[in-house]
Amino acid sequence: MYYRDLNEFKSSNGYEIDGMWYPRVTAIVSIKSKPALYKFYADQKSFASAEAMKNKSAEEGTLVHELAEGILAGQSPVIPDSYAALMDAFHVFLQQHDIVPRSIERKIISHKHGYAGTIDVLAEVDGKIGVLDIKTSQAIYRDYGIQTAAYVEALHEEENMPSLTRWILRLDQARLCMNGCGARMRDKGGTEKIKNGYGYKARSCSHVWGASVGDVELKELPDLAHDTQAFLASKTLWEWEHHDWLRHLPRINADNSLPESTPPL
């Protein structure tokens, strides 16, 4: 990605905390190849239209995050009609699980590895404590393990922090075909997409879409050590990719010492 100057690089990729700059977890994990994202761009009419869809989808995801986090915090946020079905399903989900938030939208720092991030929720879920990461995707992807492992690794540096697990809380909604073909229609980023269905029956169906139905899924992620290793490898590659910018910034070394820095650009 092109950056006009050092300030743009810093603001796009990290946080300034107590006079020290730290790369952001989400910036680091972006170094991993994302074939599905490339296909998304290839399927659109233009780069500009793809960017518009992606940005609108991000805005929708942010709104769902705010609604869910508000409800978890014991608030009563105003729920737009377009998300009423999803939030109704979320309320039902909360009646089925014992979720007690300890903190919401909390900034974390790994002094050991030199990075920072913001977790959605640190919570007790059905008797366990861990990071609860909210996603608005149509599935739970393996990549999420790298991001959440980074959060847990940083939190484990804090004094008296118990051993943590991590979950993905997926919040989505779709309209189901009333003809029984199994197809689902999602409106994401201002574009309607039809997924799944029962083979030929779905392909030949003249879909009649019902009302939106909320889809809430909670998954505890395994293989924390493996995912942590993958995150730290991603960080090494990210630092290699951005070496020319990073050499102008004082950052924490892995041994918690300050490296010599090159004068700013």
Phi, psi and omega per residue, in radians:
M1 nan 2.499 -3.130
Y2 -1.513 2.362 3.051
Y3 -2.176 2.365 -3.087
R4 -1.235 -0.618 -3.119
D5 -2.766 3.139 -3.087
L6 -1.118 -0.660 3.139
N7 -1.097 -0.696 3.110
E8 -1.162 -0.705 3.083
F9 -1.041 -0.805 -3.110
K10 -1.097 -0.826 -3.099
S11 -1.196 -0.526 -3.115
S12 -1.383 -0.378 -2.945
N13 -2.181 -0.045 -3.084
G14 -2.928 -2.920 -3.090
Y15 -2.195 2.536 2.962
E16 -1.719 2.005 -3.081
I17 -2.271 2.092 3.122
D18 0.909 0.742 3.081
G19 1.381 0.066 -3.134
M20 -2.108 2.428 3.118
W21 -1.672 2.336 3.133
Y22 -2.192 2.343 3.026
P23 -1.166 2.547 -3.096
R24 -1.478 2.502 -3.126
V25 -0.969 -0.815 -3.086
T26 -1.153 -0.523 3.063
A27 -1.202 -0.731 -3.128
I28 -1.102 -0.815 -3.076
V29 -1.243 -0.269 3.122
S30 -1.192 -0.210 3.133
I31 -1.209 -0.394 -3.128
K32 -1.243 2.398 3.118
S33 -1.056 2.474 -3.139
K34 -2.271 1.451 -3.099
P35 -0.970 -0.639 -3.133
A36 -1.121 -0.623 3.110
L37 -1.195 -0.690 3.112
Y38 -1.094 -0.708 3.120
K39 -1.127 -0.680 3.104
F40 -1.004 -0.824 3.129
Y41 -1.123 -0.700 -3.118
A42 -1.145 -0.513 -3.086
D43 -1.406 -0.211 -3.075
Q44 -1.544 2.834 -3.100
K45 -1.172 -0.580 -3.114
S46 -2.738 2.874 3.082
F47 -1.089 -0.687 -3.118
A48 -1.090 -0.749 3.136
S49 -1.179 -0.643 3.096
A50 -1.126 -0.743 3.115
E51 -1.107 -0.697 3.137
A52 -1.109 -0.752 3.114
M53 -1.125 -0.758 -3.133
K54 -1.105 -0.728 -3.134
N55 -1.179 -0.697 3.111
K56 -1.156 -0.713 3.099
S57 -1.070 -0.686 3.111
A58 -1.133 -0.693 3.097
E59 -1.091 -0.736 3.110
E60 -1.109 -0.725 3.118
G61 -1.108 -0.689 3.109
T62 -1.094 -0.716 3.122
L63 -1.101 -0.771 3.130
V64 -1.093 -0.727 3.070
H65 -0.985 -0.857 -3.089
E66 -1.091 -0.715 3.122
L67 -1.125 -0.845 -3.101
A68 -1.128 -0.765 -3.129
E69 -1.178 -0.608 3.072
G70 -1.110 -0.742 3.114
I71 -1.141 -0.741 3.109
L72 -1.102 -0.538 3.137
A73 -1.406 0.002 3.130
G74 1.512 0.218 3.117
Q75 -1.554 3.043 3.104
S76 -2.194 1.317 -3.098
P77 -1.164 2.653 3.069
V78 -1.288 2.114 -3.051
I79 -1.765 2.068 3.089
P80 -1.054 2.611 3.135
D81 -0.981 -0.586 -3.085
S82 -1.168 -0.297 3.134
Y83 -2.056 0.230 -3.110
A84 -1.088 -0.751 -3.117
A85 -1.115 -0.723 -3.132
L86 -1.153 -0.785 -3.127
M87 -1.225 -0.530 3.020
D88 -1.093 -0.764 3.117
A89 -1.133 -0.623 3.126
F90 -1.157 -0.706 3.087
H91 -1.087 -0.718 3.094
V92 -1.096 -0.751 3.114
F93 -1.021 -0.761 -3.112
L94 -1.157 -0.458 3.068
Q95 -1.270 -0.359 -3.100
Q96 -1.653 -0.207 -3.095
H97 -2.309 2.602 3.105
D98 -1.699 1.736 -3.103
I99 -2.057 2.092 -3.136
V100 -2.120 1.848 3.126
P101 -1.180 2.385 2.995
R102 -1.690 -0.615 3.057
S103 -2.752 2.659 -3.117
I104 -2.267 2.380 -3.120
E105 0.919 0.949 -3.089
R106 -1.711 2.295 3.096
K107 -1.417 2.364 3.134
I108 -2.164 2.667 3.117
I109 -2.336 2.335 2.946
S110 -1.757 1.836 3.069
H111 -1.291 -0.500 -3.129
K112 -1.146 -0.764 -3.049
H113 -1.857 -0.208 3.073
G114 1.331 1.002 3.037
Y115 -2.661 2.937 3.140
A116 -2.483 2.949 3.133
G117 -2.992 3.123 3.097
T118 -2.262 2.091 3.134
I119 -1.535 2.599 3.087
D120 -1.172 -1.041 -3.080
V121 -2.541 2.318 2.862
L122 -1.755 2.088 -2.934
A123 -2.533 2.782 2.889
E124 -1.647 2.155 -3.131
V125 -2.163 1.948 3.130
D126 0.889 0.724 3.039
G127 1.633 -0.144 3.099
K128 -1.872 2.735 3.125
I129 -1.993 2.388 3.116
G130 -3.120 -3.026 3.120
V131 -1.531 2.228 3.091
L132 -1.922 1.902 -3.071
D133 -1.832 2.175 -3.062
I134 -1.612 2.261 3.101
K135 -2.229 2.644 3.127
T136 -2.071 0.523 -3.127
S137 -1.485 2.991 3.128
Q138 -1.477 -0.108 3.109
A139 -2.717 2.937 3.051
I140 -1.705 2.014 -3.031
Y141 -1.706 2.641 -3.099
R142 -1.064 -0.544 -3.135
D143 -0.978 -0.497 -3.100
Y144 -1.064 -0.445 -3.135
G145 -1.120 -0.590 -3.124
I146 -1.175 -0.790 -3.123
Q147 -1.113 -0.845 -3.087
T148 -1.207 -0.545 3.086
A149 -1.109 -0.653 3.097
A150 -1.072 -0.718 3.134
Y151 -1.130 -0.796 -3.121
V152 -1.126 -0.721 3.124
E153 -1.013 -0.753 3.131
A154 -1.193 -0.745 -3.124
L155 -1.123 -0.592 3.134
H156 -1.170 -0.214 3.064
E157 -1.361 -0.299 -3.083
E158 -1.337 2.503 -3.104
E159 -1.123 2.387 3.095
N160 1.142 0.293 3.086
M161 -1.368 2.196 3.127
P162 -1.266 2.983 3.062
S163 -1.125 2.276 -3.018
L164 -1.939 2.653 2.944
T165 -1.959 -2.994 3.109
R166 -2.620 2.570 3.126
W167 -2.278 2.654 2.870
I168 -1.827 2.206 3.026
L169 -1.863 1.852 -3.074
R170 -1.674 2.184 3.130
L171 -2.105 2.064 -3.089
D172 -2.588 2.934 3.035
Q173 -2.596 2.703 -3.124
A174 -2.687 2.883 3.039
R175 -1.881 2.260 -3.094
L176 -1.635 2.555 3.102
C177 -1.264 2.218 -3.098
M178 -1.348 -0.106 3.099
N179 -1.447 -0.054 3.085
G180 1.385 0.342 3.141
C181 -1.449 -0.145 3.107
G182 1.536 -0.028 -3.109
A183 -1.310 2.633 3.113
R184 -2.209 2.419 3.117
M185 -2.045 2.111 3.100
R186 -1.882 2.398 3.028
D187 -1.862 1.770 -3.079
K188 -2.288 2.240 3.141
G189 1.177 0.416 3.137
G190 1.431 0.158 -3.124
T191 -2.218 2.340 3.109
E192 -1.511 2.277 3.131
K193 -2.237 2.285 3.137
I194 -1.759 2.260 -3.083
K195 -2.239 2.744 2.991
N196 1.081 -2.549 -3.045
G197 1.796 2.924 -3.039
Y198 -1.745 1.307 3.003
G199 0.977 -2.274 -3.058
Y200 -1.045 -0.641 -3.114
K201 -1.028 -0.712 3.136
A202 -1.276 -0.698 -3.093
R203 -1.152 -0.531 -3.102
S204 -1.710 0.017 -3.048
C205 -1.371 2.423 2.950
S206 -1.590 1.548 -2.933
H207 -0.999 2.431 2.970
V208 -2.154 1.952 -2.988
W209 -1.556 2.359 3.064
G210 -1.503 -2.965 3.114
A211 -1.249 2.812 3.132
S212 -1.095 2.500 3.113
V213 -2.176 2.280 3.124
G214 -1.284 2.568 -3.118
D215 -2.303 1.926 -3.089
V216 -2.106 2.227 -3.101
E217 -2.378 2.329 3.087
L218 -2.066 2.220 3.140
K219 -2.355 2.187 3.022
E220 -1.444 2.304 -3.044
L221 -1.595 2.309 3.087
P222 -1.539 -3.096 2.950
D223 1.034 0.859 -3.132
L224 -1.043 -0.798 -3.090
A225 -1.085 -0.712 3.137
H226 -1.144 -0.747 3.133
D227 -1.176 -0.636 3.098
T228 -1.115 -0.741 3.087
Q229 -1.041 -0.730 3.133
A230 -1.146 -0.680 3.112
F231 -1.119 -0.805 -3.120
L232 -1.128 -0.587 3.041
A233 -1.162 -0.685 3.088
S234 -1.095 -0.675 3.132
K235 -1.114 -0.726 3.109
T236 -1.072 -0.773 3.126
L237 -1.155 -0.714 3.120
W238 -1.080 -0.738 3.115
E239 -1.149 -0.651 3.077
W240 -1.100 -0.767 -3.112
E241 -1.088 -0.627 -3.032
H242 -1.926 0.444 -3.079
H243 -0.957 -0.724 -3.068
D244 -1.107 -0.500 3.061
W245 -1.478 -0.756 -3.025
L246 -1.143 -0.483 -3.108
R247 -1.180 -0.219 3.101
H248 -1.645 0.047 -3.055
L249 -2.109 2.285 2.985
P250 -1.267 2.178 3.137
R251 -2.398 2.920 -3.121
I252 -1.401 2.270 3.019
N253 -1.335 2.915 3.128
A254 -1.068 -0.469 3.120
D255 -1.580 0.253 3.082
N256 1.233 0.317 3.074
S257 -1.781 2.813 3.127
L258 -1.602 2.180 3.095
P259 -1.327 2.766 2.990
E260 -1.189 2.457 -3.113
S261 -2.030 2.635 3.056
T262 -1.407 2.501 3.106
P263 -0.915 2.514 -3.137
P264 -0.973 2.697 3.096
L265 -1.147 nan nan
